[in-house]
Amino acid sequence: MSETVQVFPVTAWTVGPVPRLGFAVMKFNFITSPMQKIEESNEGPNYALTSAQMRELIEQMQIALDVLDDSGE
């Protein structure tokens, strides 16, 4: 049995610190269909991350990148 995973390819992102509030904001733009033009990307919500969350995200992204690099992708 095959498992289907719905994905939304990211077309752009924005990340910026908000020092007075003690977090950073991250937002992804994405497409929902292979037929959708990048210029018509959907804007995702603004996500607020603490410093600790950002460090953990960086670490997890590095692990995923290492796996992809090792697999020849």
C-alpha positions in Angstrom: 0.0 0.0 0.0 1.4 3.4 -0.9 1.1 6.4 1.3 0.1 9.8 -0.2 1.5 12.9 1.4 0.1 16.2 0.4 2.9 18.8 -0.1 2.9 22.5 -0.8 6.2 23.6 -2.5 7.7 26.7 -1.0 8.4 29.5 -3.4 9.7 32.2 -1.1 10.1 33.0 2.6 10.6 35.9 4.9 12.4 35.8 8.2 13.0 38.7 10.5 13.7 39.4 14.2 11.3 41.4 16.4 13.8 42.2 19.3 11.3 44.2 21.4 9.0 41.2 21.6 11.8 38.6 21.9 11.0 36.5 18.9 11.5 36.2 15.1 8.8 36.0 12.5 8.9 33.5 9.6 6.5 33.3 6.7 6.4 31.0 3.7 4.8 31.6 0.3 3.8 28.4 -1.4 1.9 26.9 -4.4 -1.0 24.4 -4.1 -0.9 23.0 -7.6 1.8 22.2 -10.2 -0.2 24.4 -12.6 -0.1 27.4 -10.3 2.4 30.1 -11.3 5.0 31.2 -8.8 3.9 34.8 -9.2 0.5 33.6 -7.9 1.9 31.9 -4.8 -0.2 31.9 -1.7 1.1 33.7 1.4 1.2 31.7 4.5 0.7 32.9 8.0 3.3 34.7 10.1 4.9 32.2 12.5 6.5 33.6 15.7 9.6 31.6 17.0 11.6 32.1 20.1 15.4 31.9 20.0 15.3 28.4 21.3 12.8 27.3 18.7 14.9 28.9 16.0 18.0 27.0 17.2 16.1 23.7 17.2 14.7 24.4 13.7 18.1 25.2 12.4 19.4 21.9 13.9 16.6 19.8 12.5 17.0 21.4 9.1 20.7 20.7 9.1 20.0 17.1 9.9 17.6 16.9 7.0 20.1 18.6 4.7 22.8 16.2 5.7 20.5 13.2 4.9 19.7 14.7 1.5 23.3 15.4 0.7 24.3 11.9 1.7 21.6 10.4 -0.5 22.9 12.3 -3.6 19.9 14.6 -4.0 
